[in-house]
């Protein structure tokens, strides 16, 4: 059986100019799931706070593009920090900086371009959202260091990827209040759960190189940990909808993502890296189902 990796080398990636491929892999454009997961808490909060459909659609478009750009930038930063460590992990040894396909100077130039375009998009938002966007850079830069100093780097990812929830609400309403904070907390709990599943792909290699994670921390106790994370997610989403005055359609709609999360927990096999990756990917549908529930609740 070949070594497990999530790097895509076939399909559309095989048809682009070879010089582009290392940058595609560096930005994870071959694996767009991270961009979707970064965007989705913003979709929830914009759907909750937007005054009109037109305003909401414009903000959603800006956040969608911005999420993919910032996810790419975050991946570049992550790989710059982790290039030596990545060489020792089966799944990540083929990353461009770890393998030598790109040099640090090339990665830095690519990062500067991504941040410049992201800044142009950020400037389309209101002052509070701009301030939150600038503040997110501290999370983006510091997240890759978390696995060196704590068993909870997945929680740090939750703070980082969930940031779109308060930022999207601020962009839509010009303020931060209870529903926004509850959505942020729900996003953190959700991300803590799904990234623990993701981290099980590298559990054995991480142990060899000294990388910490909630996958290693909980190991065989991961299933009850996921029950706690996903249960907290649904409770916090319910509280956010109640505080925001959403209709009963919202709470009925939440049954769909709840069922999808229960399915993940039931199917989990921490010793099957390919299955862990599939379960991780399934969270895109969870996130969209939550967004749809918010939209229904505002009808």
NUROBA-617664 format. One record per atom (N, C-alpha, C): residue in three letters; x, y, z. Coordinates in pm, whole numbers, plus 50000, padded with zeros to 5 digits. Layout:
<sites>
alaXYZ...
</sites>
This chain:
<sites>
unk500854988150000unk500005000050000unk500895012550000unk500635022449909unk501475034449906unk501285042750031unk502295051050065unk502165059650184unk500945068750172unk500265070950285unk499085079550284unk499485094150268unk498865100850172unk499075115150153unk497805121050095unk497535133950124unk496365140450065unk496765150149953unk498015149749910unk498475158349801unk497965152749668unk497315161149589unk496735156949462unk497745159349349unk498095148949277unk499045150149167unk498425146349033unk497175141949035unk496495137948912unk495365147748884unk494525144548784unk493385153048752unk493845166548696unk493165177048736unk493455190248679unk494855195048713unk495415190848826unk496765195148864unk497785190148763unk497565178448706unk498505172748609unk498445179948475unk497435188448454unk497275195048325unk497735209648324unk498155215048438unk498645228848442unk500135228948414unk500705240548378unk502155241248356unk502935236248478unk503955227948456unk504695222148570unk505225232348669unk505595244348622unk506135254548712unk505095259348812unk503805257748779unk502745262148870unk502465252148981unk502755239548957unk502325228949048unk502815230849192unk504115234449214unk504535236349354unk503755247249426unk503365257949354unk502595268649418unk501165264149446unk500615256049355unk499285250349379unk499295241749504unk500325233549518unk500435225049637unk500715233249763unk501525243649750unk501835252149865unk500575258949917unk499735263749825unk498495270649862unk497345261049889unk497585247849869unk496555237549886unk495375239649791unk495625245449673unk494545247349578unk494045234049524unk494865223749536unk494435210449497unk493525204149601unk493475210149721unk492655205249831unk491845216849888unk490775221149821unk490065233449859unk489245232349986unk489185220550048unk488325218950165unk488655229150274unk489935232350293unk490295241950398unk489715255750373unk489665259850247unk489055272750215unk487575272950247unk486885262050215unk485455261250247unk485235261650398unk486055254350473unk485865253850619unk486185267250685unk487115274750628unk487405288050679unk486255297650649unk485635295950534unk484565304850490unk483245302650564unk482935290350599unk481575286950642unk481115294150769unk481935295850874unk481425303850988unk481075318150948unk481765323450848unk481385336650796unk480045336450728unk479765325650655unk478445324150592unk477355324050697unk477575316850808unk476565316450915unk476245330450966unk477315337850999unk477115350751065unk476605361450969unk477035360950843unk476485370450745unk475015367550722unk474665354750712unk473265350950694unk472415355550812unk473005355550931unk472275359851050unk472125374951057unk473155382351014unk473175396751039unk472845405750923unk472925400950799unk472755409650682unk471355415650679unk471285428550648unk469995435550647unk469165431850524unk469825429350411unk469115426150287unk469815414450218unk469095408050129unk469675396950053unk470835401849967unk470675413649906unk471725418949820unk472995421649900unk472845427950015unk474015430650099unk474665417650144unk473845408150183unk474385395350226unk475135388250115unk474595388549994unk475245381849882unk476595388149851unk476675401449859unk477935408349832unk478985404349936unk478585404250062unk479525400650169unk479945386050159unk479005377450125unk479345363250109unk480395361549999unk480215368749888unk481185367749779unk482575372549823unk482625383749895unk483905388849943unk484555379150042unk483755373650131unk484295364350230unk484745351250166unk484055346950062unk484435334549995unk485825336049931unk486015346649856unk487325348949793unk488385351149900unk488055359449999unk489015362250106unk489405349950183unk488445340950206unk488735328750282unk489735320050208unk489555318450078unk490485310050003unk491865316449994unk491915329649984unk493215336349982unk493925335150116unk493195337250226unk493815336650358unk494135322350397unk493345312850353unk493695298850379unk495005295550307unk495135300350183unk496385298050110unk497555304650182unk497355317050228unk498415323950301unk498785316550428unk497775311650500unk498035304150621unk498815291450594unk498525284750482unk499265272650446unk500725275850416unk500965287150350unk502345291150322unk503095293450453unk502475300950544unk503105303550673unk503365290350747unk502375281550746unk502505268650814unk503695260750759unk503805260450625unk504875252550564unk506235258950583unk506275272150593unk507535278950620unk508035275450761unk507125275250857unk507485271450993unk507885256751001unk507155248150929unk507225233750953unk508045226050850unk508775232650763unk509415225550653unk510345214350700unk511075216450807unk511975205950857unk511185194350918unk510135197750992unk509305187451054unk508515179650949unk508055186650845unk507245180150741unk508025169050671unk509335170450661unk510135160150594unk510075146750667unk509725147050794unk509735135050876unk508375128250886unk507345134450827unk505975129250836unk505535124450698unk505045112250691unk504715106150562unk503775114750479unk502705119450541unk501675126750466unk502165140050413unk503165146150478unk503575159850444unk504965160650380unk505645149450366unk507025149750314unk507095155150172unk505995154050096unk506005158749958unk505635173349942unk505405180550052unk505065194750040unk506225202449978unk505945213049903unk506985219549822unk508215224149899unk508045230050016unk509205234650092unk509945222950156unk509205213150202unk509835201450263unk510625193350160unk510105192350039unk510735184249935unk511815191749857unk511855205049874unk512815213049800unk512315217949665unk511045215549633unk510495220249506unk510435235449500unk510305241949615unk510335256549625unk511315260549734unk511885272549718unk512775278149819unk511995287849906unk512545291150021unk511885300250113unk511645313950049unk512555318549969unk512375331649905unk511185331549810unk511015320849738unk509855319749648unk508555319249728unk508555311849838unk507365310949922unk507025324649981unk508055332150024unk507815345250083unk507215354849980unk507695354449857unk507125362949753unk505685359449723unk505395346549718unk504035341849695unk503125346249809unk503605345149932unk502835349550048unk502525364350042unk503505372350002unk503285386849991unk502185389949890unk502165382749780unk501125384949680unk499745381249732unk499645370149802unk498365366049860unk497855376149961unk498755381150045unk498345390850147unk497935404150084unk498605408049977unk498265420649910unk496855420149852unk496515409149785unk495175407749729unk494135406949841unk494475399849948unk493565398750062unk493295412450123unk494325420850128unk494175434250186unk493205442750102unk493275441449971unk492345448849884unk490905444649913unk490675431849930unk489335426949962unk488895431950100unk489805431350197unk489465435750333unk489035450350335unk489625458550251unk489325472850249unk487905475850199unk487205465750148unk485825467750104unk484835467150221unk485335463250340unk484455461250456unk484435473550545unk483595473350649unk483515484650742unk484695484450840unk484805494950919unk485965496651005unk486165485651106unk485075481151170unk485195470551270unk485665457551206unk485095454251091unk485495442051022unk486945442850977unk487385454550932unk488785456350892unk489705453951012unk489355459551126unk490175457751246unk490245442951285unk489125435851277unk489125421651308unk489955413851206unk489875417951081unk490665411250978unk492155412751001unk492575424851036unk493995427051067unk494395418851189unk493525418551289unk493815410851409unk493965395951383unk493295390951281unk493365376651250unk494765372451207unk495575381951160unk496925378451115unk497765372751228unk497535377551350unk498265372151465unk497945357351483unk496675353551464unk496285339551475unk496895331251362unk496865336751241unk497395329551125unk498875326451142unk499625336151194unk501065334451208unk501405325251325unk500635326051434unk500985318551555unk500455304351556unk499405301351478unk498835287851483unk499865276851457unk500735278051355unk501665266951330unk502605263751446unk502775273051538unk503665270751652unk502965262951764unk501625262451761unk500885256851874unk501245242351900unk501425234551793unk501685220251812unk503035217551877unk503875227651885unk505175226051951unk505095228252102unk504025235152148unk504005239352288unk502765234652365unk501775229152295unk500545225152363unk499975212552300unk499235204852380unk498515193352327unk497235197452255unk496935210452252unk495665215252198unk495845224452076unk496655220851978unk496755229451859unk495445230051782unk494615219751795unk493305219951727unk492405230951783unk492575234051912unk491815245151970unk492295258451912unk493595259551892unk494145271651830unk493625273151687unk493505261951616unk492915262651483unk491465267151492unk490765262851597unk489385267251615unk489285282351630unk490165288151710unk490175302751724unk490445309451590unk491325303351510unk491745309251383unk490685307651275unk490225295351251unk489255292851145unk487865297951183unk487585298551312unk486265303551354unk486155318551350unk487275325551329unk487305340151334unk486355346551235unk486055339351127unk485125344851028unk483735347351085unk483385340551195unk482045342451253unk481865356551309unk482705360951404unk482535374851449unk482855385051341unk483805381851254unk484175391251149unk483045393151048unk482395382151011unk481275383050917unk480105390650977unk479835388251105unk478735395251173unk479035410151182unk480305413351212unk480695427451218unk480555434051082unk480915426850976unk480795432450841unk479335434950805unk478435426450854unk477015427650820unk476285437750908unk476715439251034unk475935447351129unk476705459251186unk478025459051176unk478835469651236unk479025468251385unk478705456351441unk478845454451586unk479145439751616unk479505437151739unk479645423551790unk478745422351912unk477855412451912unk476985410452029unk476845395552058unk475885392152142unk475765378552192unk475675367852084unk474795369151985unk474715358851882unk476025356651808unk476765367451782unk478045366051713unk479035358151797unk479095361051925unk480015354052014unk479635339452030unk478335336552033unk477895322652043unk478195314951914unk478045321451800unk478425315051674unk479925312051672unk480715321451722unk482165319351728unk482485307451817unk481855306851933unk482095295652024unk481665282451959unk480535282451888unk480085270351820unk481085266051714unk481605275751640unk482595272651537unk483855266651598unk484295272151710unk485505266951776unk485305252351817unk484155249351878unk483885235551920unk483815226151800unk483185230551693unk483075222551570unk484465219651512unk485275230051502unk486615228651444unk487495219751532unk487385221451662unk488145212951754unk487835198251728unk486575195151701unk486185181451672unk486725176651539unk486445183951432unk486815178651300unk488325178751278unk489045188051340unk490495187951321unk491165176951404unk490515172551510unk491005160851583unk490915148451494unk489805147151421unk489695136151325unk490815137151221unk491025149051168unk492065151151067unk493445147351120unk493725150851245unk495045148551303unk495345133751324unk494325125451324unk494575111051339unk495315105251218unk495325112251105unk496095107650990unk497585106951022unk498045116051109unk499475117451136unk499855112851276unk498955106151347unk499165103451489unk500485096251516unk500785085951439unk501995078251465unk503245086151430unk503235092951315unk504395101051277unk504595112651375unk503495118651419unk503585129751515unk504255125251644unk503945113051687unk504565107851809unk506065106451791unk506505102451672unk507925100551647unk508695113651646unk508065124351592unk508785137051581unk508455146651695unk507565142651785unk507265150851902unk506215161451882unk505385160051776unk504295169451752unk503105165651839unk502515175451906unk501375172951994unk500065175751922unk499015168851965unk497685170951906unk496645164751997unk495405168951979unk494315162652054unk494095148252007unk494495145151884unk494405131251838unk495315122351923unk496515127051949unk497425119352035unk496965119852181unk496445131052224unk496045132552363unk494895123252398unk493895122352310unk492705114352342unk492775100252283unk493455098452171unk493685085252112unk492405076852111unk492365065852185unk491215056852184unk489975063152247unk490145074352315unk488995081352376unk488475092452284unk488855092052157unk488455102752065unk486955103352045unk486285091852037unk484845092152011unk484075099952119unk484255097152248unk483545105452348unk483975120152344unk485235122652309unk485665136652295unk484895143452182unk484695136452071unk483925142151960unk482475144551999unk481915135352077unk480535137252125unk480445150352203unk481455153052287unk481455165352365unk481605177552275unk482535176952179unk482755188352089unk481525191252003unk481015180951939unk479885182951848unk478595185851925unk478465179952044unk477315183352127unk477335197952167unk478515203052207unk478645217152241unk478345226052121unk478785221652003unk478505229251880unk477015231351862unk476245220851874unk474805221751850unk474115229951959unk474535228352084unk473935236152193unk474215251052171unk475435254452137unk475805268452116unk475085274351995unk474935266451890unk474175271151774unk472715273651812unk472165264751893unk470785266651939unk470645279252020unk471585281952111unk471545294052192unk471675306552106unk472545305952004unk472725317551915unk471425320651843unk470755310251793unk469495312451723unk468405317551814unk468365312351935unk467375316952032unk467595331552067unk468845335352093unk469145349152129unk468875358652013unk469085353951890unk468845362251772unk467375362551731unk466545354651797unk465115354651765unk464775347551636unk465535337451597unk465225330151474unk463985321551495unk463335318251385unk462075310751392unk462345295951416unk461265288751434unk461365274451457unk461985266951340unk461935272751220unk462555266251104unk464065264451125unk464665273651198unk466105272551227unk466385260051309unk465645258151414unk465885246851503unk465555233551434unk464535233551349unk464255221651269unk465405219051171unk465905229851112unk467005228451016unk468285223151079unk468495226151207unk469695221351275unk469725206151291unk468585199651272unk468575185051280unk469445178651173unk469565185351059unk470365179750949unk471845179550985unk472475191051021unk473885190251060unk474105181451182unk473155181151275unk473295172451391unk473385157851349unk472555153851254unk472595140051205unk473895137051134unk474395146651056unk475675144750985unk476835143251083unk476805150751193unk477855149651293unk477785136351368unk476565131951398unk476395118851462unk476965107851371unk476755109251243unk477265099351147unk478795098951150unk479425110551160unk480885110751169unk481375103051290unk480765105751404unk481185099051527unk480995083951516unk479865079851459unk479565065551448unk480535058351356unk480975064951248unk481825058551148unk483305059351182unk483705067151279unk485115069651306unk485915056851330unk487045055951262unk488045045651287unk489385052751288unk489945055051404unk491145063351415unk492365056751353unk492285043951320unk493415036951259unk493285035951108unk492325043151051unk492105043250906unk492285057550856unk493515061350815unk493765075250775unk492885079950660unk492635071350562unk491805075450449unk490385078550493unk489855070550583unk488505073150635unk488495086050716unk489515088350798unk489585100850874unk489565112850781unk490265111850668unk490255122850573unk488865124850513unk488175113950482unk486815115150425unk485855121350527unk485965117150652unk485095122850755unk485375137650776unk486645141350770unk487015155450779unk486375163250665unk486475158050544unk485895164850427unk484385166450440unk483735157150507unk482275157550520unk481785169750596unk482685176850662unk482265188650739unk481915200650651unk482275200150525unk481805210750436unk480275210350427unk479715198450412unk478265197150405unk477625201050539unk478285197750650unk477775201750781unk477675216950788unk478745223850747unk478765238350753unk477715244850666unk477525239550546unk476485245150458unk475095242550515unk474905231050578unk473595228050638unk473285237750750unk474295241550828unk474085251450934unk473715264950873unk474435268850767unk474115281450699unk472695281650647unk472255270550588unk470885269750537unk469875270950651unk470195264750766unk469285265650880unk469125280250925unk470245287750926unk470165301950964unk469265309550866unk469445306950737unk468615313750636unk467155310450654unk466835297650681unk465445293850704unk464885300650827unk465725302050929unk465275308251054unk464935322951041unk465415329350934unk465125343550915unk463915345850825unk463325334950776unk462155336650690unk460945341650768
</sites>
